[in-house]
């Protein structure tokens, strides 16, 4: 009996042990399956999502863009001064002229060959050659330039070209993906990716009193030669023209700037229609509202743009805007920096009306401002009207005046208004003797020389007191 009981107990123990082993094995196997599942499934899902997520797929935008971005090569000549010759011959010696070649990028914006690029790419150039992505080469005509925005428009004698579509730069948000397409270091059809790092940046890069700087900042790789290339969104639409970089070494460090497409489109339309940009101004001096300015002027908030001065006989003064006002909105767009305000106003033409909302002594007021041109009226500025563009009146010199100043040729500036000459610092009474190293003998000759220049202007001359002066500016 005891043997039977002992046998039953042993058998039960064996069976129990086997059951425990099988149960443990099943549990362990289940745990292993669970571990494999928790590791592998998310990897599989991430891979699947990455393959389907178009927000990180740049191929479509790149394919739509590379055929529209071109290489721009410029040729010009410069004078090299020899100090020994300067000593012996003075200002009569202008040095040996040597050829200089420059490179940059451009973007085809119409099928019939309009190309937009930077002004600094083609400035002072005597010949501009454009090479397409398929290696076709054209000699380009400079339709017009705008130093105030650093833009230039070229025209190719071509048709049925691939061209880019403009996108809405206003709709771009900080953090969105963008592509920079251009020809860095003369390497064609290069595409780099980054994000919009900031908007409305003003870097004081453009040397013009009426500059409009409201750059899109990006960390897409942009280097020398990228100037004039396209900044595009992931639809392949152009939302900017790459214009400048900040770099201690001259290479990319992740900070580059593009001119918004909203400004590009306005400048292009003006240059095609009029041959000159229709610059609209309010006639105010403005400042960014910093903590120091807010404390000094007892401003309760840091938002908006502070009006430091209102010009006499300006559109703003006639509308009722006063010094000390804080401009908080233009039409239905809020403004918080001078660059944002200048961009919005710069999209308009003289004669256009805008609604300006200001904060004055804690109260909001609205004013309708009819914008004017640099000459203080609403007339259209056309290419070739050099007196309007330069903002001055000229008179011929008689022999007595030439003899008094010790010169053989020249044209006197009798009046200086708002325009290029005043911005450059030229004062009434200045006698222009040479323009870009070409002697000026009469007002008619001056006009022909100015109308033939596409880019930079270098004036040499003398004031009535015998002071010799030089001025440089862009058209």
C-alpha positions as CSV (number, residue, x, y, z in Angstrom):
1,X,0.0,0.0,0.0
2,X,2.8,2.3,1.0
3,X,4.7,1.4,-2.2
4,X,1.6,2.2,-4.3
5,X,1.1,5.6,-2.6
6,X,4.8,6.4,-3.1
7,X,4.5,5.5,-6.8
8,X,1.4,7.7,-7.2
9,X,3.2,10.6,-5.5
10,X,6.3,10.2,-7.7
11,X,4.2,10.0,-10.9
12,X,2.2,13.1,-9.9
13,X,5.5,14.9,-9.3
14,X,6.8,13.9,-12.7
15,X,3.6,15.0,-14.4
16,X,3.5,18.2,-12.5
17,X,7.1,18.9,-13.4
18,X,6.5,18.2,-17.1
19,X,3.4,20.5,-17.0
20,X,5.5,23.2,-15.4
21,X,8.2,22.9,-18.0
22,X,5.7,23.0,-20.8
23,X,3.9,26.0,-19.3
24,X,7.2,27.9,-18.7
25,X,8.3,27.2,-22.2
26,X,5.0,28.4,-23.6
27,X,5.2,31.6,-21.5
28,X,8.9,32.2,-22.4
29,X,8.1,31.6,-26.1
30,X,5.2,34.0,-25.8
31,X,7.5,36.6,-24.1
32,X,10.1,36.2,-26.9
33,X,7.4,36.7,-29.5
34,X,6.2,39.8,-27.7
35,X,9.8,41.2,-27.5
36,X,10.3,40.6,-31.2
37,X,7.0,42.2,-31.9
38,X,7.7,45.3,-29.8
39,X,11.1,45.9,-31.4
40,X,10.3,45.0,-35.0
41,X,6.9,46.4,-35.5
42,X,7.7,50.1,-34.8
43,X,10.7,49.9,-37.1
44,X,8.6,48.4,-39.8
45,X,5.9,51.1,-39.3
46,X,8.5,53.9,-39.3
47,X,10.0,52.6,-42.5
48,X,6.6,52.4,-44.1
49,X,5.6,55.9,-43.0
50,X,8.9,57.4,-44.2
51,X,8.3,55.9,-47.6
52,X,4.9,57.4,-47.8
53,X,5.4,60.8,-46.1
54,X,5.7,63.4,-48.9
55,X,6.8,66.1,-46.4
56,X,10.4,64.7,-46.5
57,X,10.4,63.7,-50.2
58,X,12.4,66.4,-52.1
59,X,12.6,64.6,-55.5
60,X,9.5,66.2,-57.1
61,X,10.5,69.7,-56.2
62,X,14.1,69.1,-57.4
63,X,13.0,67.6,-60.7
64,X,10.6,70.6,-61.4
65,X,13.3,73.1,-60.5
66,X,16.7,72.1,-61.9
67,X,15.7,72.7,-65.6
68,X,14.5,76.3,-64.7
69,X,17.7,77.4,-62.9
70,X,20.5,78.6,-65.2
71,X,24.2,79.6,-64.9
72,X,24.9,83.3,-65.4
73,X,28.4,84.4,-66.5
74,X,29.4,88.1,-66.8
75,X,32.2,89.8,-68.5
76,X,33.4,93.3,-67.7
77,X,36.6,95.4,-67.6
78,X,38.1,97.4,-64.7
79,X,40.8,99.9,-64.5
80,X,43.9,99.2,-62.3
81,X,45.5,102.3,-60.9
82,X,49.3,102.7,-60.8
83,X,50.4,104.9,-57.9
84,X,53.5,106.0,-59.8
85,X,51.4,107.1,-62.9
86,X,48.9,108.7,-60.5
87,X,51.7,110.8,-59.1
88,X,52.9,112.0,-62.5
89,X,49.6,112.3,-64.3
90,X,47.0,112.7,-61.5
91,X,43.3,112.1,-62.3
92,X,44.0,112.2,-66.0
93,X,45.4,108.7,-65.8
94,X,42.8,106.0,-65.5
95,X,44.9,102.9,-65.5
96,X,45.0,99.8,-67.6
97,X,41.7,98.1,-68.3
98,X,41.6,94.4,-67.6
99,X,38.8,91.8,-68.3
100,X,37.0,90.4,-65.3
101,X,34.6,87.4,-65.3
102,X,31.9,86.8,-62.7
103,X,29.5,83.9,-62.1
104,X,26.1,83.5,-60.6
105,X,22.7,81.8,-61.0
106,X,19.4,82.8,-62.5
107,X,15.8,81.5,-62.7
108,X,13.7,81.2,-65.9
109,X,10.3,82.7,-65.1
110,X,8.6,82.6,-68.5
111,X,8.6,80.3,-71.5
112,X,9.8,83.1,-73.8
113,X,13.1,83.7,-71.9
114,X,12.7,86.1,-69.0
115,X,15.3,85.3,-66.3
116,X,15.5,86.9,-62.9
117,X,18.8,87.1,-61.0
118,X,20.6,89.4,-58.5
119,X,21.6,92.9,-59.4
120,X,25.0,92.3,-57.9
121,X,25.5,89.4,-60.3
122,X,25.2,91.5,-63.4
123,X,26.1,95.0,-62.1
124,X,28.6,96.8,-64.3
125,X,28.8,93.9,-66.7
126,X,29.4,94.5,-70.4
127,X,28.3,91.0,-71.5
128,X,26.0,88.5,-69.9
129,X,26.0,84.8,-71.0
130,X,23.3,82.4,-69.7
131,X,23.8,78.6,-69.9
132,X,20.8,76.4,-69.5
133,X,20.8,73.0,-67.7
134,X,20.9,71.2,-71.1
135,X,24.0,73.2,-72.0
136,X,22.4,75.6,-74.5
137,X,24.0,79.0,-74.3
138,X,22.5,82.5,-74.9
139,X,23.7,86.0,-74.8
140,X,21.3,87.8,-72.5
141,X,19.9,91.3,-72.6
142,X,19.7,93.2,-69.3
143,X,16.1,94.4,-69.3
144,X,16.5,96.3,-66.1
145,X,18.0,96.3,-62.6
146,X,16.8,97.4,-59.1
147,X,19.7,98.0,-56.7
148,X,17.1,98.7,-53.9
149,X,16.1,95.1,-53.8
150,X,19.2,93.6,-55.5
151,X,17.2,92.2,-58.4
152,X,17.8,92.2,-62.1
153,X,15.8,91.0,-65.1
154,X,17.4,89.4,-68.2
155,X,15.9,88.4,-71.5
156,X,16.9,85.5,-73.7
157,X,16.1,85.2,-77.4
158,X,14.4,81.8,-76.9
159,X,11.0,80.1,-76.6
160,X,9.4,77.0,-75.2
161,X,11.7,77.0,-72.2
162,X,11.1,75.3,-68.9
163,X,10.0,78.0,-66.4
164,X,9.4,78.1,-62.7
165,X,6.1,78.9,-61.0
166,X,5.9,81.6,-58.3
167,X,4.8,80.5,-54.9
168,X,3.4,82.5,-52.0
169,X,6.3,83.6,-49.8
170,X,3.8,85.1,-47.3
171,X,2.4,81.6,-46.6
172,X,5.7,80.1,-45.7
173,X,6.2,79.4,-42.0
174,X,9.3,79.1,-40.0
175,X,10.3,75.4,-39.9
176,X,9.1,74.5,-43.3
177,X,11.3,72.6,-45.7
178,X,12.8,74.5,-48.6
179,X,15.3,73.7,-51.4
180,X,18.1,76.0,-52.7
181,X,18.9,75.4,-56.3
182,X,21.8,77.1,-58.1
183,X,25.4,76.8,-59.3
184,X,27.7,77.1,-56.3
185,X,31.4,77.5,-57.3
186,X,30.2,77.2,-60.9
187,X,29.0,73.6,-60.3
188,X,25.7,73.5,-62.3
189,X,22.3,72.2,-61.1
190,X,23.0,71.8,-57.4
191,X,20.1,71.2,-55.0
192,X,20.4,71.5,-51.2
193,X,17.8,71.2,-48.5
194,X,17.0,73.1,-45.3
195,X,14.3,74.9,-43.4
196,X,13.0,78.4,-43.2
197,X,14.9,79.7,-40.2
198,X,13.3,83.2,-40.0
199,X,11.4,85.7,-42.0
200,X,11.5,89.5,-42.3
201,X,15.3,89.7,-41.8
202,X,17.0,93.0,-42.5
203,X,20.8,92.7,-42.6
204,X,21.8,96.1,-44.0
205,X,23.4,94.4,-46.9
206,X,22.1,96.6,-49.7
207,X,23.9,99.9,-50.0
208,X,20.9,102.1,-51.0
209,X,18.9,104.6,-49.0
210,X,15.7,103.1,-50.3
211,X,16.6,99.5,-49.9
212,X,13.9,96.9,-49.2
213,X,15.3,94.1,-47.1
214,X,12.9,91.6,-45.7
215,X,14.8,88.4,-46.3
216,X,13.8,84.8,-45.8
217,X,16.5,83.2,-43.8
218,X,17.3,79.5,-44.4
219,X,19.9,77.0,-43.4
220,X,19.9,75.4,-46.8
221,X,23.5,75.3,-48.1
222,X,24.2,78.4,-50.2
223,X,27.7,79.3,-51.4
224,X,29.4,81.6,-53.9
225,X,27.7,81.2,-57.3
226,X,24.3,80.5,-55.7
227,X,23.4,84.2,-55.9
228,X,20.3,84.6,-58.2
229,X,19.3,81.0,-57.8
230,X,15.9,79.7,-56.6
231,X,14.6,79.0,-53.1
232,X,11.6,76.7,-53.6
233,X,9.0,75.0,-51.5
234,X,8.3,71.3,-51.7
235,X,5.8,71.9,-54.5
236,X,8.6,73.2,-56.6
237,X,7.3,76.7,-56.5
238,X,9.8,79.6,-56.2
239,X,9.3,81.5,-52.9
240,X,12.5,83.4,-53.1
241,X,15.7,84.4,-54.9
242,X,18.9,83.5,-53.0
243,X,20.9,86.6,-52.5
244,X,23.4,86.6,-49.6
245,X,25.2,84.6,-47.0
246,X,26.8,85.3,-43.7
247,X,30.1,83.5,-43.5
248,X,33.5,84.3,-41.9
249,X,35.2,81.9,-44.3
250,X,33.2,82.7,-47.5
251,X,31.6,79.2,-47.5
252,X,28.3,77.9,-46.1
253,X,27.8,78.1,-42.4
254,X,24.0,77.5,-42.4
255,X,22.9,81.2,-42.6
256,X,21.7,82.4,-46.0
257,X,19.1,84.9,-47.2
258,X,16.6,85.0,-50.0
259,X,14.5,87.8,-51.4
260,X,10.8,86.9,-51.0
261,X,8.8,86.1,-54.1
262,X,6.3,88.8,-53.2
263,X,9.0,91.4,-53.8
264,X,10.4,89.6,-56.9
265,X,7.1,89.5,-58.7
266,X,6.5,93.2,-58.2
267,X,9.9,94.2,-59.4
268,X,9.7,91.9,-62.4
269,X,6.2,93.3,-63.4
270,X,7.6,96.8,-63.2
271,X,10.7,96.1,-65.2
272,X,8.7,94.3,-68.0
273,X,6.0,97.0,-68.2
274,X,8.0,100.2,-67.6
275,X,11.7,99.2,-67.8
276,X,12.1,100.8,-64.3
277,X,10.8,99.9,-60.9
278,X,7.9,102.1,-59.6
279,X,9.1,102.8,-56.1
280,X,6.3,103.8,-53.8
281,X,7.0,105.6,-50.5
282,X,5.0,106.9,-47.5
283,X,7.5,109.6,-46.6
284,X,8.3,108.6,-43.0
285,X,11.4,107.7,-41.1
286,X,10.9,104.7,-38.9
287,X,12.6,102.7,-36.2
288,X,12.4,99.3,-34.6
289,X,10.8,99.4,-31.1
290,X,13.4,98.1,-28.8
291,X,13.2,98.0,-25.0
292,X,15.3,101.1,-24.8
293,X,13.2,103.0,-27.3
294,X,10.0,102.0,-25.5
295,X,11.4,103.2,-22.2
296,X,12.6,106.5,-23.7
297,X,9.3,107.2,-25.5
298,X,7.1,105.8,-22.7
299,X,5.6,103.2,-25.0
300,X,3.5,100.5,-23.2
301,X,4.2,97.8,-25.8
302,X,7.1,96.6,-28.0
303,X,4.9,95.8,-31.0
304,X,4.6,97.9,-34.2
305,X,7.0,100.3,-35.9
306,X,7.8,103.7,-34.4
307,X,7.5,106.8,-36.6
308,X,10.5,109.0,-35.8
309,X,9.8,111.7,-38.4
310,X,7.3,112.6,-41.2
311,X,8.7,114.3,-44.3
312,X,7.3,117.6,-45.5
313,X,4.8,117.4,-48.4
314,X,4.8,113.6,-48.0
315,X,1.9,111.1,-48.5
316,X,2.0,110.3,-44.8
317,X,1.8,113.9,-43.6
318,X,-1.0,114.7,-46.0
319,X,-2.9,111.6,-44.6
320,X,-2.5,112.8,-41.0
321,X,0.3,110.5,-39.7
322,X,2.5,112.2,-37.1
323,X,5.9,111.8,-35.5
324,X,5.5,109.5,-32.5
325,X,2.8,107.3,-34.0
326,X,3.3,103.6,-33.8
327,X,2.3,101.8,-37.0
328,X,0.8,98.5,-36.1
329,X,-0.9,97.4,-39.4
330,X,-0.8,98.0,-43.1
331,X,-4.1,97.1,-44.7
332,X,-5.0,93.8,-42.9
333,X,-1.4,92.8,-42.2
334,X,0.2,93.4,-38.8
335,X,3.8,94.8,-38.8
336,X,6.4,94.5,-36.1
337,X,9.6,95.6,-37.8
338,X,10.7,98.3,-40.3
339,X,11.6,95.5,-42.8
340,X,8.1,94.1,-42.7
341,X,6.6,97.5,-43.2
342,X,9.0,98.3,-46.1
343,X,8.2,95.0,-47.8
344,X,4.4,95.6,-47.7
345,X,4.7,99.2,-48.9
346,X,7.3,98.2,-51.5
347,X,4.7,95.8,-53.2
348,X,2.7,98.9,-54.3
349,X,3.1,101.5,-57.0
350,X,2.9,105.3,-56.7
351,X,-0.8,106.2,-56.7
352,X,-1.9,103.1,-54.9
353,X,-3.8,103.6,-51.6
354,X,-3.1,101.7,-48.4
355,X,-4.8,101.7,-45.0
356,X,-2.4,102.5,-42.2
357,X,-3.4,101.7,-38.6
358,X,-1.4,103.5,-35.9
359,X,-1.5,103.7,-32.2
360,X,-1.4,107.2,-30.9
361,X,-1.5,107.9,-27.1
362,X,-3.2,104.5,-26.5
363,X,-5.8,104.9,-29.2
364,X,-6.0,103.2,-32.6
365,X,-6.4,105.4,-35.6
366,X,-6.7,104.6,-39.3
367,X,-5.4,106.7,-42.2
368,X,-5.8,106.2,-46.0
369,X,-2.4,107.0,-47.5
370,X,-2.0,107.6,-51.3
371,X,1.6,106.5,-52.0
372,X,4.0,108.7,-54.0
373,X,7.2,108.2,-56.0
374,X,10.7,109.4,-55.0
375,X,9.9,112.7,-56.7
376,X,6.9,113.3,-54.5
377,X,4.1,112.7,-57.1
378,X,2.3,109.7,-58.5
379,X,3.6,109.8,-62.1
380,X,5.1,106.8,-63.7
381,X,8.9,106.6,-63.9
382,X,10.0,105.2,-67.2
383,X,13.4,103.8,-68.3
384,X,15.3,106.4,-70.2
385,X,13.9,109.3,-68.2
386,X,17.3,109.8,-66.6
387,X,16.4,113.1,-64.9
388,X,13.5,111.5,-63.1
389,X,15.6,108.5,-62.2
390,X,18.6,110.5,-61.0
391,X,16.4,113.1,-59.4
392,X,18.2,116.2,-60.8
393,X,18.2,118.9,-63.4
394,X,21.3,119.5,-65.6
395,X,22.6,122.5,-67.5
396,X,25.4,122.8,-70.1
397,X,28.6,124.8,-69.2
398,X,29.8,127.8,-71.1
399,X,33.5,128.4,-71.9
400,X,33.9,130.9,-69.0
401,X,32.7,128.3,-66.4
402,X,35.0,125.7,-67.8
403,X,38.0,128.0,-67.7
404,X,37.2,129.0,-64.1
405,X,37.2,125.4,-63.0
406,X,40.1,124.4,-65.1
407,X,38.2,121.7,-67.0
408,X,37.6,121.1,-70.7
409,X,34.2,119.4,-70.5
410,X,31.4,118.8,-68.0
411,X,27.7,119.3,-67.2
412,X,26.5,121.1,-64.1
413,X,23.8,119.8,-61.7
414,X,21.6,122.8,-61.1
415,X,19.0,121.1,-58.9
416,X,18.9,117.9,-56.8
417,X,15.6,116.3,-55.7
418,X,14.8,112.9,-54.3
419,X,16.6,110.3,-56.4
420,X,19.8,108.4,-57.0
421,X,22.1,111.5,-56.8
422,X,20.7,112.8,-53.6
423,X,21.0,109.3,-52.0
424,X,24.6,109.2,-53.1
425,X,25.3,112.5,-51.5
426,X,25.6,114.7,-54.6
427,X,24.9,118.4,-54.0
428,X,23.7,121.2,-56.4
429,X,26.5,122.9,-58.3
430,X,28.5,119.7,-58.9
431,X,29.9,119.5,-62.4
432,X,30.0,116.0,-63.8
433,X,33.1,115.6,-66.0
434,X,33.0,111.8,-66.5
435,X,30.6,108.9,-66.1
436,X,32.1,105.4,-66.0
437,X,35.4,106.9,-67.4
438,X,33.5,108.5,-70.4
439,X,33.9,112.2,-70.8
440,X,30.6,114.2,-70.6
441,X,30.4,117.2,-73.0
442,X,26.7,118.1,-72.9
443,X,23.3,117.3,-71.3
444,X,22.2,115.2,-74.3
445,X,25.5,113.2,-74.1
446,X,25.0,112.6,-70.4
447,X,21.5,111.3,-71.0
448,X,22.7,108.9,-73.7
449,X,25.4,107.6,-71.4
450,X,23.1,107.1,-68.5
451,X,20.5,105.4,-70.6
452,X,23.1,102.9,-71.9
453,X,24.2,101.9,-68.5
454,X,22.9,98.7,-67.0
455,X,24.2,98.5,-63.4
456,X,26.7,100.7,-61.6
457,X,27.4,104.4,-62.2
458,X,30.7,106.0,-61.3
459,X,30.7,109.8,-61.4
460,X,33.8,112.0,-61.5
461,X,33.6,115.8,-61.2
462,X,34.3,119.0,-59.4
463,X,32.4,121.5,-57.2
464,X,32.4,125.3,-57.8
465,X,35.1,125.7,-55.1
466,X,37.4,123.4,-56.9
467,X,36.9,120.4,-54.7
468,X,37.1,117.2,-56.8
469,X,34.6,114.5,-55.8
470,X,33.6,111.0,-56.9
471,X,30.3,109.2,-56.4
472,X,29.1,105.6,-57.1
473,X,25.6,104.2,-57.1
474,X,23.5,101.6,-59.0
475,X,20.6,102.2,-61.4
